[in-house]
Amino acid sequence: MTSSSSSSLPATHPQGPFVLAGPVTKPDETRVPIRGDLAHIGLAGSYFVPHYAVPQPRSVMPGGASLMAAPRADAPVLAELAEGDSFELLDITGQWAWGCLSLDGPAGYIHIDRLEPVS
Protein backbone atom coordinates (compact mmCIF):
# COMPACT_ATOMS: atom_id res chain seq x y z
CA MET A 1 0.00 0.00 0.00
CA THR A 2 1.38 3.38 -0.95
CA SER A 3 0.59 6.69 0.74
CA SER A 4 0.11 9.95 -1.04
CA SER A 5 0.42 13.49 0.23
CA SER A 6 -1.72 16.47 -0.79
CA SER A 7 1.41 18.63 -0.90
CA SER A 8 4.70 18.07 -2.63
CA LEU A 9 6.53 19.99 0.12
CA PRO A 10 7.73 18.27 3.28
CA ALA A 11 5.50 18.73 6.35
CA THR A 12 8.27 20.74 8.05
CA HIS A 13 8.20 23.51 5.42
CA PRO A 14 6.13 26.48 6.72
CA GLN A 15 3.54 27.90 4.32
CA GLY A 16 1.09 30.81 4.36
CA PRO A 17 1.12 34.20 6.10
CA PHE A 18 0.57 32.80 9.62
CA VAL A 19 2.70 29.77 10.29
CA LEU A 20 3.30 28.28 13.70
CA ALA A 21 7.05 28.29 13.31
CA GLY A 22 8.06 29.37 16.82
CA PRO A 23 7.93 32.39 19.10
CA VAL A 24 7.54 35.85 17.63
CA THR A 25 8.58 39.20 19.02
CA LYS A 26 5.68 40.78 20.87
CA PRO A 27 5.07 44.37 19.71
CA ASP A 28 5.12 47.26 22.18
CA GLU A 29 1.41 47.67 23.02
CA THR A 30 1.92 51.38 23.72
CA ARG A 31 3.22 51.94 20.16
CA VAL A 32 1.05 49.50 18.18
CA PRO A 33 -2.75 49.21 18.64
CA ILE A 34 -2.74 45.53 19.57
CA ARG A 35 -3.60 43.57 22.72
CA GLY A 36 -3.69 39.81 23.27
CA ASP A 37 -7.40 39.72 22.40
CA LEU A 38 -7.89 42.58 19.96
CA ALA A 39 -6.11 44.66 17.33
CA HIS A 40 -6.82 47.53 14.95
CA ILE A 41 -8.26 46.18 11.67
CA GLY A 42 -5.33 47.78 9.85
CA LEU A 43 -3.04 45.20 11.48
CA ALA A 44 -4.91 42.19 10.04
CA GLY A 45 -2.44 40.27 7.92
CA SER A 46 0.49 41.47 10.03
CA TYR A 47 -0.53 40.19 13.46
CA PHE A 48 -2.79 37.31 14.45
CA VAL A 49 -5.30 37.96 17.28
CA PRO A 50 -8.77 36.53 17.98
CA HIS A 51 -10.56 39.77 17.01
CA TYR A 52 -9.96 42.90 14.93
CA ALA A 53 -11.83 46.18 15.45
CA VAL A 54 -12.72 48.92 13.01
CA PRO A 55 -11.88 52.18 14.78
CA GLN A 56 -14.70 54.50 15.79
CA PRO A 57 -13.57 58.13 15.46
CA ARG A 58 -13.74 60.24 18.60
CA SER A 59 -12.59 63.74 19.49
CA VAL A 60 -10.93 64.82 22.74
CA MET A 61 -13.22 67.10 24.75
CA PRO A 62 -12.31 70.59 26.02
CA GLY A 63 -9.64 70.41 28.69
CA GLY A 64 -7.73 67.63 26.91
CA ALA A 65 -7.04 64.11 28.10
CA SER A 66 -4.21 61.88 29.22
CA LEU A 67 -3.45 58.75 27.22
CA MET A 68 -2.63 56.11 29.83
CA ALA A 69 -0.66 52.86 29.59
CA ALA A 70 -3.39 50.95 31.48
CA PRO A 71 -7.07 51.50 32.34
CA ARG A 72 -6.48 53.15 35.72
CA ALA A 73 -5.83 56.66 36.98
CA ASP A 74 -2.41 55.82 38.47
CA ALA A 75 -1.03 54.25 35.26
CA PRO A 76 1.89 55.89 33.46
CA VAL A 77 0.89 58.72 31.10
CA LEU A 78 1.93 58.00 27.50
CA ALA A 79 0.84 61.34 26.00
CA GLU A 80 -1.21 64.43 26.73
CA LEU A 81 -3.91 65.08 24.15
CA ALA A 82 -5.34 68.50 23.39
CA GLU A 83 -8.94 69.49 22.85
CA GLY A 84 -10.10 68.38 19.41
CA ASP A 85 -7.36 65.77 18.91
CA SER A 86 -8.58 62.71 17.03
CA PHE A 87 -8.72 59.33 18.80
CA GLU A 88 -9.50 55.97 17.17
CA LEU A 89 -11.69 54.10 19.68
CA LEU A 90 -11.25 50.31 19.49
CA ASP A 91 -12.79 49.05 22.75
CA ILE A 92 -14.49 50.24 25.94
CA THR A 93 -13.66 48.59 29.26
CA GLY A 94 -15.73 50.02 32.11
CA GLN A 95 -15.02 53.75 32.16
CA TRP A 96 -11.96 53.49 29.89
CA ALA A 97 -11.67 53.70 26.11
CA TRP A 98 -8.81 51.77 24.48
CA GLY A 99 -7.52 52.93 21.13
CA CYS A 100 -4.88 54.91 19.33
CA LEU A 101 -4.10 58.22 17.72
CA SER A 102 -3.31 56.42 14.45
CA LEU A 103 -2.32 52.99 13.20
CA ASP A 104 1.26 54.01 13.98
CA GLY A 105 0.36 54.72 17.64
CA PRO A 106 0.62 55.63 20.32
CA ALA A 107 -2.01 53.30 21.78
CA GLY A 108 -3.49 53.35 25.23
CA TYR A 109 -6.46 54.21 27.42
CA ILE A 110 -8.43 57.44 27.86
CA HIS A 111 -11.19 57.96 30.41
CA ILE A 112 -14.41 57.67 28.40
CA ASP A 113 -15.80 60.98 29.69
CA ARG A 114 -12.94 62.81 27.89
CA LEU A 115 -14.12 61.70 24.43
CA GLU A 116 -17.05 62.67 22.22
CA PRO A 117 -18.23 61.24 18.90
CA VAL A 118 -17.04 63.05 15.79
CA SER A 119 -19.94 64.79 14.06
MODELLER restraints for C-alpha pairs under 7 A, 6 or more apart:
rsr = mdl.restraints
at = mdl.atoms
rsr.add(forms.Gaussian(group=physical.xy_distance, feature=features.Distance(at['CA:14:A'], at['CA:21:A']), mean=6.89, stdev=0.5))
rsr.add(forms.Gaussian(group=physical.xy_distance, feature=features.Distance(at['CA:29:A'], at['CA:35:A']), mean=6.48, stdev=0.5))
rsr.add(forms.Gaussian(group=physical.xy_distance, feature=features.Distance(at['CA:29:A'], at['CA:107:A']), mean=6.71, stdev=0.5))
rsr.add(forms.Gaussian(group=physical.xy_distance, feature=features.Distance(at['CA:30:A'], at['CA:69:A']), mean=6.58, stdev=0.5))
rsr.add(forms.Gaussian(group=physical.xy_distance, feature=features.Distance(at['CA:30:A'], at['CA:106:A']), mean=5.59, stdev=0.5))
rsr.add(forms.Gaussian(group=physical.xy_distance, feature=features.Distance(at['CA:30:A'], at['CA:107:A']), mean=4.78, stdev=0.5))
rsr.add(forms.Gaussian(group=physical.xy_distance, feature=features.Distance(at['CA:30:A'], at['CA:108:A']), mean=5.95, stdev=0.5))
rsr.add(forms.Gaussian(group=physical.xy_distance, feature=features.Distance(at['CA:31:A'], at['CA:104:A']), mean=6.80, stdev=0.5))
rsr.add(forms.Gaussian(group=physical.xy_distance, feature=features.Distance(at['CA:31:A'], at['CA:105:A']), mean=4.71, stdev=0.5))
rsr.add(forms.Gaussian(group=physical.xy_distance, feature=features.Distance(at['CA:31:A'], at['CA:106:A']), mean=4.51, stdev=0.5))
rsr.add(forms.Gaussian(group=physical.xy_distance, feature=features.Distance(at['CA:31:A'], at['CA:107:A']), mean=5.64, stdev=0.5))
rsr.add(forms.Gaussian(group=physical.xy_distance, feature=features.Distance(at['CA:32:A'], at['CA:103:A']), mean=6.95, stdev=0.5))
rsr.add(forms.Gaussian(group=physical.xy_distance, feature=features.Distance(at['CA:32:A'], at['CA:104:A']), mean=6.16, stdev=0.5))
rsr.add(forms.Gaussian(group=physical.xy_distance, feature=features.Distance(at['CA:32:A'], at['CA:105:A']), mean=5.29, stdev=0.5))
rsr.add(forms.Gaussian(group=physical.xy_distance, feature=features.Distance(at['CA:32:A'], at['CA:106:A']), mean=6.51, stdev=0.5))
rsr.add(forms.Gaussian(group=physical.xy_distance, feature=features.Distance(at['CA:32:A'], at['CA:107:A']), mean=6.07, stdev=0.5))
rsr.add(forms.Gaussian(group=physical.xy_distance, feature=features.Distance(at['CA:33:A'], at['CA:39:A']), mean=5.81, stdev=0.5))
rsr.add(forms.Gaussian(group=physical.xy_distance, feature=features.Distance(at['CA:33:A'], at['CA:40:A']), mean=5.74, stdev=0.5))
rsr.add(forms.Gaussian(group=physical.xy_distance, feature=features.Distance(at['CA:33:A'], at['CA:99:A']), mean=6.54, stdev=0.5))
rsr.add(forms.Gaussian(group=physical.xy_distance, feature=features.Distance(at['CA:33:A'], at['CA:100:A']), mean=6.12, stdev=0.5))
rsr.add(forms.Gaussian(group=physical.xy_distance, feature=features.Distance(at['CA:33:A'], at['CA:103:A']), mean=6.64, stdev=0.5))
rsr.add(forms.Gaussian(group=physical.xy_distance, feature=features.Distance(at['CA:33:A'], at['CA:105:A']), mean=6.41, stdev=0.5))
rsr.add(forms.Gaussian(group=physical.xy_distance, feature=features.Distance(at['CA:33:A'], at['CA:107:A']), mean=5.21, stdev=0.5))
rsr.add(forms.Gaussian(group=physical.xy_distance, feature=features.Distance(at['CA:34:A'], at['CA:40:A']), mean=6.48, stdev=0.5))
rsr.add(forms.Gaussian(group=physical.xy_distance, feature=features.Distance(at['CA:36:A'], at['CA:49:A']), mean=6.47, stdev=0.5))
rsr.add(forms.Gaussian(group=physical.xy_distance, feature=features.Distance(at['CA:37:A'], at['CA:49:A']), mean=5.81, stdev=0.5))
rsr.add(forms.Gaussian(group=physical.xy_distance, feature=features.Distance(at['CA:37:A'], at['CA:50:A']), mean=5.62, stdev=0.5))
rsr.add(forms.Gaussian(group=physical.xy_distance, feature=features.Distance(at['CA:37:A'], at['CA:51:A']), mean=6.25, stdev=0.5))
rsr.add(forms.Gaussian(group=physical.xy_distance, feature=features.Distance(at['CA:38:A'], at['CA:49:A']), mean=5.94, stdev=0.5))
rsr.add(forms.Gaussian(group=physical.xy_distance, feature=features.Distance(at['CA:38:A'], at['CA:50:A']), mean=6.43, stdev=0.5))
rsr.add(forms.Gaussian(group=physical.xy_distance, feature=features.Distance(at['CA:38:A'], at['CA:51:A']), mean=4.87, stdev=0.5))
rsr.add(forms.Gaussian(group=physical.xy_distance, feature=features.Distance(at['CA:38:A'], at['CA:52:A']), mean=5.45, stdev=0.5))
rsr.add(forms.Gaussian(group=physical.xy_distance, feature=features.Distance(at['CA:38:A'], at['CA:53:A']), mean=6.98, stdev=0.5))
rsr.add(forms.Gaussian(group=physical.xy_distance, feature=features.Distance(at['CA:39:A'], at['CA:49:A']), mean=6.75, stdev=0.5))
rsr.add(forms.Gaussian(group=physical.xy_distance, feature=features.Distance(at['CA:39:A'], at['CA:51:A']), mean=6.61, stdev=0.5))
rsr.add(forms.Gaussian(group=physical.xy_distance, feature=features.Distance(at['CA:39:A'], at['CA:52:A']), mean=4.86, stdev=0.5))
rsr.add(forms.Gaussian(group=physical.xy_distance, feature=features.Distance(at['CA:39:A'], at['CA:53:A']), mean=6.20, stdev=0.5))
rsr.add(forms.Gaussian(group=physical.xy_distance, feature=features.Distance(at['CA:40:A'], at['CA:52:A']), mean=5.60, stdev=0.5))
rsr.add(forms.Gaussian(group=physical.xy_distance, feature=features.Distance(at['CA:40:A'], at['CA:53:A']), mean=5.21, stdev=0.5))
rsr.add(forms.Gaussian(group=physical.xy_distance, feature=features.Distance(at['CA:40:A'], at['CA:54:A']), mean=6.37, stdev=0.5))
rsr.add(forms.Gaussian(group=physical.xy_distance, feature=features.Distance(at['CA:40:A'], at['CA:55:A']), mean=6.87, stdev=0.5))
rsr.add(forms.Gaussian(group=physical.xy_distance, feature=features.Distance(at['CA:40:A'], at['CA:90:A']), mean=6.93, stdev=0.5))
rsr.add(forms.Gaussian(group=physical.xy_distance, feature=features.Distance(at['CA:41:A'], at['CA:52:A']), mean=4.93, stdev=0.5))
rsr.add(forms.Gaussian(group=physical.xy_distance, feature=features.Distance(at['CA:41:A'], at['CA:53:A']), mean=5.19, stdev=0.5))
rsr.add(forms.Gaussian(group=physical.xy_distance, feature=features.Distance(at['CA:41:A'], at['CA:54:A']), mean=5.40, stdev=0.5))
rsr.add(forms.Gaussian(group=physical.xy_distance, feature=features.Distance(at['CA:42:A'], at['CA:103:A']), mean=6.88, stdev=0.5))
rsr.add(forms.Gaussian(group=physical.xy_distance, feature=features.Distance(at['CA:53:A'], at['CA:90:A']), mean=5.81, stdev=0.5))
rsr.add(forms.Gaussian(group=physical.xy_distance, feature=features.Distance(at['CA:54:A'], at['CA:90:A']), mean=6.79, stdev=0.5))
rsr.add(forms.Gaussian(group=physical.xy_distance, feature=features.Distance(at['CA:55:A'], at['CA:88:A']), mean=5.07, stdev=0.5))
rsr.add(forms.Gaussian(group=physical.xy_distance, feature=features.Distance(at['CA:55:A'], at['CA:89:A']), mean=5.26, stdev=0.5))
rsr.add(forms.Gaussian(group=physical.xy_distance, feature=features.Distance(at['CA:55:A'], at['CA:90:A']), mean=5.10, stdev=0.5))
rsr.add(forms.Gaussian(group=physical.xy_distance, feature=features.Distance(at['CA:56:A'], at['CA:88:A']), mean=5.58, stdev=0.5))
rsr.add(forms.Gaussian(group=physical.xy_distance, feature=features.Distance(at['CA:56:A'], at['CA:89:A']), mean=4.93, stdev=0.5))
rsr.add(forms.Gaussian(group=physical.xy_distance, feature=features.Distance(at['CA:56:A'], at['CA:90:A']), mean=6.57, stdev=0.5))
rsr.add(forms.Gaussian(group=physical.xy_distance, feature=features.Distance(at['CA:57:A'], at['CA:86:A']), mean=6.95, stdev=0.5))
rsr.add(forms.Gaussian(group=physical.xy_distance, feature=features.Distance(at['CA:57:A'], at['CA:87:A']), mean=6.00, stdev=0.5))
rsr.add(forms.Gaussian(group=physical.xy_distance, feature=features.Distance(at['CA:57:A'], at['CA:88:A']), mean=4.91, stdev=0.5))
rsr.add(forms.Gaussian(group=physical.xy_distance, feature=features.Distance(at['CA:57:A'], at['CA:89:A']), mean=6.13, stdev=0.5))
rsr.add(forms.Gaussian(group=physical.xy_distance, feature=features.Distance(at['CA:57:A'], at['CA:117:A']), mean=6.57, stdev=0.5))
rsr.add(forms.Gaussian(group=physical.xy_distance, feature=features.Distance(at['CA:57:A'], at['CA:118:A']), mean=6.03, stdev=0.5))
rsr.add(forms.Gaussian(group=physical.xy_distance, feature=features.Distance(at['CA:58:A'], at['CA:86:A']), mean=5.94, stdev=0.5))
rsr.add(forms.Gaussian(group=physical.xy_distance, feature=features.Distance(at['CA:58:A'], at['CA:87:A']), mean=5.10, stdev=0.5))
rsr.add(forms.Gaussian(group=physical.xy_distance, feature=features.Distance(at['CA:58:A'], at['CA:88:A']), mean=6.18, stdev=0.5))
rsr.add(forms.Gaussian(group=physical.xy_distance, feature=features.Distance(at['CA:58:A'], at['CA:89:A']), mean=6.56, stdev=0.5))
rsr.add(forms.Gaussian(group=physical.xy_distance, feature=features.Distance(at['CA:58:A'], at['CA:115:A']), mean=6.02, stdev=0.5))
rsr.add(forms.Gaussian(group=physical.xy_distance, feature=features.Distance(at['CA:58:A'], at['CA:116:A']), mean=5.48, stdev=0.5))
rsr.add(forms.Gaussian(group=physical.xy_distance, feature=features.Distance(at['CA:58:A'], at['CA:117:A']), mean=4.61, stdev=0.5))
rsr.add(forms.Gaussian(group=physical.xy_distance, feature=features.Distance(at['CA:58:A'], at['CA:118:A']), mean=5.16, stdev=0.5))
rsr.add(forms.Gaussian(group=physical.xy_distance, feature=features.Distance(at['CA:59:A'], at['CA:84:A']), mean=5.27, stdev=0.5))
rsr.add(forms.Gaussian(group=physical.xy_distance, feature=features.Distance(at['CA:59:A'], at['CA:85:A']), mean=5.64, stdev=0.5))
rsr.add(forms.Gaussian(group=physical.xy_distance, feature=features.Distance(at['CA:59:A'], at['CA:86:A']), mean=4.82, stdev=0.5))
rsr.add(forms.Gaussian(group=physical.xy_distance, feature=features.Distance(at['CA:59:A'], at['CA:87:A']), mean=5.91, stdev=0.5))
rsr.add(forms.Gaussian(group=physical.xy_distance, feature=features.Distance(at['CA:59:A'], at['CA:115:A']), mean=5.56, stdev=0.5))
rsr.add(forms.Gaussian(group=physical.xy_distance, feature=features.Distance(at['CA:59:A'], at['CA:116:A']), mean=5.34, stdev=0.5))
rsr.add(forms.Gaussian(group=physical.xy_distance, feature=features.Distance(at['CA:59:A'], at['CA:117:A']), mean=6.19, stdev=0.5))
rsr.add(forms.Gaussian(group=physical.xy_distance, feature=features.Distance(at['CA:59:A'], at['CA:118:A']), mean=5.83, stdev=0.5))
rsr.add(forms.Gaussian(group=physical.xy_distance, feature=features.Distance(at['CA:60:A'], at['CA:82:A']), mean=6.73, stdev=0.5))
rsr.add(forms.Gaussian(group=physical.xy_distance, feature=features.Distance(at['CA:60:A'], at['CA:83:A']), mean=5.08, stdev=0.5))
rsr.add(forms.Gaussian(group=physical.xy_distance, feature=features.Distance(at['CA:60:A'], at['CA:84:A']), mean=4.94, stdev=0.5))
rsr.add(forms.Gaussian(group=physical.xy_distance, feature=features.Distance(at['CA:60:A'], at['CA:85:A']), mean=5.31, stdev=0.5))
rsr.add(forms.Gaussian(group=physical.xy_distance, feature=features.Distance(at['CA:60:A'], at['CA:86:A']), mean=6.52, stdev=0.5))
rsr.add(forms.Gaussian(group=physical.xy_distance, feature=features.Distance(at['CA:60:A'], at['CA:114:A']), mean=5.89, stdev=0.5))
rsr.add(forms.Gaussian(group=physical.xy_distance, feature=features.Distance(at['CA:60:A'], at['CA:115:A']), mean=4.77, stdev=0.5))
rsr.add(forms.Gaussian(group=physical.xy_distance, feature=features.Distance(at['CA:60:A'], at['CA:116:A']), mean=6.51, stdev=0.5))
rsr.add(forms.Gaussian(group=physical.xy_distance, feature=features.Distance(at['CA:61:A'], at['CA:83:A']), mean=5.25, stdev=0.5))
rsr.add(forms.Gaussian(group=physical.xy_distance, feature=features.Distance(at['CA:61:A'], at['CA:84:A']), mean=6.31, stdev=0.5))
rsr.add(forms.Gaussian(group=physical.xy_distance, feature=features.Distance(at['CA:61:A'], at['CA:114:A']), mean=5.33, stdev=0.5))
rsr.add(forms.Gaussian(group=physical.xy_distance, feature=features.Distance(at['CA:61:A'], at['CA:115:A']), mean=5.48, stdev=0.5))
rsr.add(forms.Gaussian(group=physical.xy_distance, feature=features.Distance(at['CA:61:A'], at['CA:116:A']), mean=6.37, stdev=0.5))
rsr.add(forms.Gaussian(group=physical.xy_distance, feature=features.Distance(at['CA:62:A'], at['CA:83:A']), mean=4.75, stdev=0.5))
rsr.add(forms.Gaussian(group=physical.xy_distance, feature=features.Distance(at['CA:63:A'], at['CA:83:A']), mean=5.95, stdev=0.5))
rsr.add(forms.Gaussian(group=physical.xy_distance, feature=features.Distance(at['CA:64:A'], at['CA:81:A']), mean=5.36, stdev=0.5))
rsr.add(forms.Gaussian(group=physical.xy_distance, feature=features.Distance(at['CA:64:A'], at['CA:82:A']), mean=4.34, stdev=0.5))
rsr.add(forms.Gaussian(group=physical.xy_distance, feature=features.Distance(at['CA:64:A'], at['CA:83:A']), mean=4.62, stdev=0.5))
rsr.add(forms.Gaussian(group=physical.xy_distance, feature=features.Distance(at['CA:65:A'], at['CA:80:A']), mean=6.00, stdev=0.5))
rsr.add(forms.Gaussian(group=physical.xy_distance, feature=features.Distance(at['CA:65:A'], at['CA:81:A']), mean=5.14, stdev=0.5))
rsr.add(forms.Gaussian(group=physical.xy_distance, feature=features.Distance(at['CA:65:A'], at['CA:82:A']), mean=6.66, stdev=0.5))
rsr.add(forms.Gaussian(group=physical.xy_distance, feature=features.Distance(at['CA:65:A'], at['CA:110:A']), mean=6.82, stdev=0.5))
rsr.add(forms.Gaussian(group=physical.xy_distance, feature=features.Distance(at['CA:65:A'], at['CA:114:A']), mean=6.04, stdev=0.5))
rsr.add(forms.Gaussian(group=physical.xy_distance, feature=features.Distance(at['CA:66:A'], at['CA:77:A']), mean=6.28, stdev=0.5))
rsr.add(forms.Gaussian(group=physical.xy_distance, feature=features.Distance(at['CA:66:A'], at['CA:79:A']), mean=6.02, stdev=0.5))
rsr.add(forms.Gaussian(group=physical.xy_distance, feature=features.Distance(at['CA:66:A'], at['CA:80:A']), mean=4.66, stdev=0.5))
rsr.add(forms.Gaussian(group=physical.xy_distance, feature=features.Distance(at['CA:66:A'], at['CA:81:A']), mean=6.01, stdev=0.5))
rsr.add(forms.Gaussian(group=physical.xy_distance, feature=features.Distance(at['CA:66:A'], at['CA:110:A']), mean=6.27, stdev=0.5))
rsr.add(forms.Gaussian(group=physical.xy_distance, feature=features.Distance(at['CA:67:A'], at['CA:77:A']), mean=5.82, stdev=0.5))
rsr.add(forms.Gaussian(group=physical.xy_distance, feature=features.Distance(at['CA:67:A'], at['CA:78:A']), mean=5.44, stdev=0.5))
rsr.add(forms.Gaussian(group=physical.xy_distance, feature=features.Distance(at['CA:67:A'], at['CA:79:A']), mean=5.16, stdev=0.5))
rsr.add(forms.Gaussian(group=physical.xy_distance, feature=features.Distance(at['CA:67:A'], at['CA:80:A']), mean=6.12, stdev=0.5))
rsr.add(forms.Gaussian(group=physical.xy_distance, feature=features.Distance(at['CA:67:A'], at['CA:108:A']), mean=5.76, stdev=0.5))
rsr.add(forms.Gaussian(group=physical.xy_distance, feature=features.Distance(at['CA:67:A'], at['CA:109:A']), mean=5.45, stdev=0.5))
rsr.add(forms.Gaussian(group=physical.xy_distance, feature=features.Distance(at['CA:67:A'], at['CA:110:A']), mean=5.19, stdev=0.5))
rsr.add(forms.Gaussian(group=physical.xy_distance, feature=features.Distance(at['CA:68:A'], at['CA:75:A']), mean=5.95, stdev=0.5))
rsr.add(forms.Gaussian(group=physical.xy_distance, feature=features.Distance(at['CA:68:A'], at['CA:76:A']), mean=5.80, stdev=0.5))
rsr.add(forms.Gaussian(group=physical.xy_distance, feature=features.Distance(at['CA:68:A'], at['CA:77:A']), mean=4.57, stdev=0.5))
rsr.add(forms.Gaussian(group=physical.xy_distance, feature=features.Distance(at['CA:68:A'], at['CA:78:A']), mean=5.46, stdev=0.5))
rsr.add(forms.Gaussian(group=physical.xy_distance, feature=features.Distance(at['CA:68:A'], at['CA:108:A']), mean=5.43, stdev=0.5))
rsr.add(forms.Gaussian(group=physical.xy_distance, feature=features.Distance(at['CA:68:A'], at['CA:109:A']), mean=4.90, stdev=0.5))
rsr.add(forms.Gaussian(group=physical.xy_distance, feature=features.Distance(at['CA:68:A'], at['CA:110:A']), mean=6.27, stdev=0.5))
rsr.add(forms.Gaussian(group=physical.xy_distance, feature=features.Distance(at['CA:69:A'], at['CA:75:A']), mean=5.84, stdev=0.5))
rsr.add(forms.Gaussian(group=physical.xy_distance, feature=features.Distance(at['CA:69:A'], at['CA:76:A']), mean=5.54, stdev=0.5))
rsr.add(forms.Gaussian(group=physical.xy_distance, feature=features.Distance(at['CA:69:A'], at['CA:77:A']), mean=6.25, stdev=0.5))
rsr.add(forms.Gaussian(group=physical.xy_distance, feature=features.Distance(at['CA:69:A'], at['CA:78:A']), mean=6.12, stdev=0.5))
rsr.add(forms.Gaussian(group=physical.xy_distance, feature=features.Distance(at['CA:69:A'], at['CA:108:A']), mean=5.22, stdev=0.5))
rsr.add(forms.Gaussian(group=physical.xy_distance, feature=features.Distance(at['CA:69:A'], at['CA:109:A']), mean=6.34, stdev=0.5))
rsr.add(forms.Gaussian(group=physical.xy_distance, feature=features.Distance(at['CA:70:A'], at['CA:108:A']), mean=6.70, stdev=0.5))
rsr.add(forms.Gaussian(group=physical.xy_distance, feature=features.Distance(at['CA:70:A'], at['CA:109:A']), mean=6.05, stdev=0.5))
rsr.add(forms.Gaussian(group=physical.xy_distance, feature=features.Distance(at['CA:71:A'], at['CA:96:A']), mean=5.82, stdev=0.5))
rsr.add(forms.Gaussian(group=physical.xy_distance, feature=features.Distance(at['CA:71:A'], at['CA:109:A']), mean=5.65, stdev=0.5))
rsr.add(forms.Gaussian(group=physical.xy_distance, feature=features.Distance(at['CA:86:A'], at['CA:101:A']), mean=6.38, stdev=0.5))
rsr.add(forms.Gaussian(group=physical.xy_distance, feature=features.Distance(at['CA:87:A'], at['CA:99:A']), mean=6.92, stdev=0.5))
rsr.add(forms.Gaussian(group=physical.xy_distance, feature=features.Distance(at['CA:87:A'], at['CA:100:A']), mean=5.89, stdev=0.5))
rsr.add(forms.Gaussian(group=physical.xy_distance, feature=features.Distance(at['CA:87:A'], at['CA:101:A']), mean=4.88, stdev=0.5))
rsr.add(forms.Gaussian(group=physical.xy_distance, feature=features.Distance(at['CA:88:A'], at['CA:99:A']), mean=5.38, stdev=0.5))
rsr.add(forms.Gaussian(group=physical.xy_distance, feature=features.Distance(at['CA:88:A'], at['CA:100:A']), mean=5.22, stdev=0.5))
rsr.add(forms.Gaussian(group=physical.xy_distance, feature=features.Distance(at['CA:88:A'], at['CA:101:A']), mean=5.88, stdev=0.5))
rsr.add(forms.Gaussian(group=physical.xy_distance, feature=features.Distance(at['CA:88:A'], at['CA:102:A']), mean=6.77, stdev=0.5))
rsr.add(forms.Gaussian(group=physical.xy_distance, feature=features.Distance(at['CA:89:A'], at['CA:97:A']), mean=6.45, stdev=0.5))
rsr.add(forms.Gaussian(group=physical.xy_distance, feature=features.Distance(at['CA:89:A'], at['CA:98:A']), mean=6.06, stdev=0.5))
rsr.add(forms.Gaussian(group=physical.xy_distance, feature=features.Distance(at['CA:89:A'], at['CA:99:A']), mean=4.57, stdev=0.5))
rsr.add(forms.Gaussian(group=physical.xy_distance, feature=features.Distance(at['CA:89:A'], at['CA:100:A']), mean=6.87, stdev=0.5))
rsr.add(forms.Gaussian(group=physical.xy_distance, feature=features.Distance(at['CA:90:A'], at['CA:98:A']), mean=5.75, stdev=0.5))
rsr.add(forms.Gaussian(group=physical.xy_distance, feature=features.Distance(at['CA:90:A'], at['CA:99:A']), mean=4.85, stdev=0.5))
rsr.add(forms.Gaussian(group=physical.xy_distance, feature=features.Distance(at['CA:91:A'], at['CA:97:A']), mean=5.85, stdev=0.5))
rsr.add(forms.Gaussian(group=physical.xy_distance, feature=features.Distance(at['CA:91:A'], at['CA:98:A']), mean=5.12, stdev=0.5))
rsr.add(forms.Gaussian(group=physical.xy_distance, feature=features.Distance(at['CA:91:A'], at['CA:99:A']), mean=6.74, stdev=0.5))
rsr.add(forms.Gaussian(group=physical.xy_distance, feature=features.Distance(at['CA:92:A'], at['CA:98:A']), mean=6.06, stdev=0.5))
rsr.add(forms.Gaussian(group=physical.xy_distance, feature=features.Distance(at['CA:95:A'], at['CA:111:A']), mean=5.96, stdev=0.5))
rsr.add(forms.Gaussian(group=physical.xy_distance, feature=features.Distance(at['CA:95:A'], at['CA:112:A']), mean=5.46, stdev=0.5))
rsr.add(forms.Gaussian(group=physical.xy_distance, feature=features.Distance(at['CA:96:A'], at['CA:109:A']), mean=6.08, stdev=0.5))
rsr.add(forms.Gaussian(group=physical.xy_distance, feature=features.Distance(at['CA:96:A'], at['CA:110:A']), mean=5.68, stdev=0.5))
rsr.add(forms.Gaussian(group=physical.xy_distance, feature=features.Distance(at['CA:96:A'], at['CA:111:A']), mean=4.57, stdev=0.5))
rsr.add(forms.Gaussian(group=physical.xy_distance, feature=features.Distance(at['CA:96:A'], at['CA:112:A']), mean=5.06, stdev=0.5))
rsr.add(forms.Gaussian(group=physical.xy_distance, feature=features.Distance(at['CA:97:A'], at['CA:109:A']), mean=5.40, stdev=0.5))
rsr.add(forms.Gaussian(group=physical.xy_distance, feature=features.Distance(at['CA:97:A'], at['CA:110:A']), mean=5.25, stdev=0.5))
rsr.add(forms.Gaussian(group=physical.xy_distance, feature=features.Distance(at['CA:97:A'], at['CA:111:A']), mean=6.07, stdev=0.5))
rsr.add(forms.Gaussian(group=physical.xy_distance, feature=features.Distance(at['CA:97:A'], at['CA:112:A']), mean=5.34, stdev=0.5))
rsr.add(forms.Gaussian(group=physical.xy_distance, feature=features.Distance(at['CA:98:A'], at['CA:108:A']), mean=5.60, stdev=0.5))
rsr.add(forms.Gaussian(group=physical.xy_distance, feature=features.Distance(at['CA:98:A'], at['CA:109:A']), mean=4.49, stdev=0.5))
rsr.add(forms.Gaussian(group=physical.xy_distance, feature=features.Distance(at['CA:98:A'], at['CA:110:A']), mean=6.61, stdev=0.5))
rsr.add(forms.Gaussian(group=physical.xy_distance, feature=features.Distance(at['CA:99:A'], at['CA:107:A']), mean=5.56, stdev=0.5))
rsr.add(forms.Gaussian(group=physical.xy_distance, feature=features.Distance(at['CA:99:A'], at['CA:108:A']), mean=5.76, stdev=0.5))
rsr.add(forms.Gaussian(group=physical.xy_distance, feature=features.Distance(at['CA:99:A'], at['CA:109:A']), mean=6.51, stdev=0.5))
rsr.add(forms.Gaussian(group=physical.xy_distance, feature=features.Distance(at['CA:100:A'], at['CA:106:A']), mean=5.63, stdev=0.5))
rsr.add(forms.Gaussian(group=physical.xy_distance, feature=features.Distance(at['CA:100:A'], at['CA:107:A']), mean=4.10, stdev=0.5))
rsr.add(forms.Gaussian(group=physical.xy_distance, feature=features.Distance(at['CA:100:A'], at['CA:108:A']), mean=6.26, stdev=0.5))
rsr.add(forms.Gaussian(group=physical.xy_distance, feature=features.Distance(at['CA:101:A'], at['CA:107:A']), mean=6.71, stdev=0.5))
